[in-house]
C-alpha cells in the first residue's frame, strides 16, 4: 500500500514537505524574535524587576536558538548536496526542525510569562502560562503521536 517511489523520490518528497513546514514555523519564530529584540529599547524596560529581566534574557536566548534550528536544514543541505545522502540529510533536517519546535514552545512560554507578569503582576500567571503550554503540547506533540500510534495499531489489526 502507499506510494510507489524509489528511496530517492521519497527523500525528495520528504525534503519538499519539510521545507514547506519549516516556512510556516520559521516565519512565526522570526517575527517573535524580532519583537523580542526591540523590548530592551522600550522606555519601560529599565523599570523591570531583576526577575523580569532574567526572564527576558532567557526568552531572547531561547528565541535566538529557536531561530537557528529551523534555518539549520538550509546550510546542512548546501553542505551535503550532491553526495547521495539525501535520505540521511532529510532525517537530520527533520530532527533540527523538531528541536526548533521545542525551542519555539519554550520561547513562547517564556515570552508569555514575561508579558503577563508585566501586564498583570497576578499570582495566577504561571498557572495560566502552564495551561497554554499544555495546550501547545497537546496540539503539537500529543495529538500527532496519538494519531500515529492509533494508525499503527489499526494497521496491525488488519
C-alpha positions, -999 to +999 in steps of 0.1 A: +000+000+000+010+036-002+032+053-027+054+035-052+085+056-051+122+050-051+142+059-020+155+090-039+119+100-048+108+095-013+137+116+000+129+144-025+092+144-015+100+144+022+125+172+018+100+194-001+073+187+026+098+195+054+108+228+037+071+238+035+066+230+072+097+250+081+085+280+061+054+281+083+072+278+116+102+299+106+081+330+099+065+329+133+098+323+150+115+352+132+086+376+139+086+367+176+123+370+179+123+404+161+098+418+186+118+403+215+149+422+203+131+455+204+118+452+240+152+463+255+148+496+237+114+505+252+111+532+279+096+507+304+125+482+302+146+499+328+117+496+353+116+458+350+124+438+381+155+417+382+133+386+379+116+400+348+149+410+333+162+374+338+130+361+322+137+384+293+173+373+289+162+336+289+134+344+264+157+362+240+183+334+243+156+308+236+143+329+207+178+330+192+182+293+195+146+287+181+155+309+151+187+289+144+172+255+144+147+258+115+173+276+094+198+248+101+185+225+074+193+250+046+231+252+052+230+215+061+215+207+026+240+230+009+270+213+025+258+177+017+241+183-016+254+160-044+269+135-020+240+110-025+230+111+012+197+129+008+177+104+029+201+110+059+200+147+052+162+147+054+164+127+087+188+152+102+169+182+089+137+167+104+155+164+138+166+200+136+131+211+129+118+191+158+144+208+181+133+241+167+097+234+176+106+225+212+127+257+214+098+277+200+075+261+226+099+272+253+103+307+238+065+312+236+061+301+272+088+323+285+076+353+265+040+347+277+053+346+313+072+378+309+044+397+292+016+385+315+038+392+346+045+427+335+009+433+323-009+420+354+015+411+382-010+385+391-001+353+410-021+331+386+001+340+356+024+309+359-007+287+361-022+304+330+011+300+311+014+263+322-022+258+308-013+274+275+019+254+272-001+222+279-024+232+251+006+237+227+020+203+238-014+187+231-017+202+197+019+200+185+030+167+200+005+146+219-022+145+193+001+136+164+018+109+184-017+095+195-029+095+158+003+079+146+001+051+173-036+046+167-030+043+129-002+019+135-024-002+158-052-001+132-028-014+105-017-043+127-053-053+134-060-057+097 
